[in-house]
């Protein structure tokens, strides 16, 4: 049984040595913070982090972690802040907390440190982003929350999370996409590349049209980009033809244009049609009315 559990643990992509190194690093960091202490605290006194940017947890992955904890125990303690005598709020370690509950642990090792709401949000966001397990929409929402709730500009945010300003901007723009496209990106039915191509379209209806075609036909990112470029190109308007206009009518057009000092257009043929006299301003209109012997407006 123990052998089987050890094999499962290797599938998590992190060896025991790596976890121990991480734990040692954390212990070293925590010792440098005077407000931090390592304790075993009742697991039912720990509430989840309200600033947790990650909303979806893979159940199979949690089961694997739970099996590992059952055999090896908690290698890296969670981090919490104390709310009251018997209440703590999670800062980091959501998966470890959930897996420990699956195992049925009554107590969990934890570092207790002081942190305000802004620090809570920043630490939860940065920890998850550095683990690279958030989907693009969760990252975008986290960025937006950090900017609005912590009053950060895009450049400042980029510095906090180690990303370029352009990268931060690209993620934030995802939140302008229609909900159906955001859901597809969140569920990994489309890629970040597909979404970035759709962002350049200003009309939501057109975004959804191309999105539906993309999903239906399984289009590549390159093909979607081609469709978007084609959509952005202005359509050529068919110029009105003068084939039905006689030489005489064209001559009359020229004479009227010369007489009234504006480009007059005759639409129609020798039998019937209309005369269009454009004007550029109120003064220009009054000038034409005077030439036509009509009272000024």
Secondary structure, 3 states (H helix, E strand, C coil): CHHHHHHHHHCCCCCHHHHHHHHHHHHHHHHCCCCCEEEEEEHHHEECCCCCCCCCCCHHHHHHHHHHHHHHCCCCCEEEEEEECCEEEEEECHHHHHHHHHHCCCEEEEEECCCCHHHHHHHHHHHHHHHCCCCHHHHHHHHHHHHHHCCCCHHHHHHHHCCCHHHHHHHHHHHHCCHHHHHHHHCCCCCHHHHHHHHCCCCHHHHHHHHHHHHHHCCCHHHHHHHHHHHHCCCCCCCCCCCCCCHHHHHHHHHHHHHHCCCEEEEECCCCEEEEECCCCHHHHHHHHHHCCCCCC
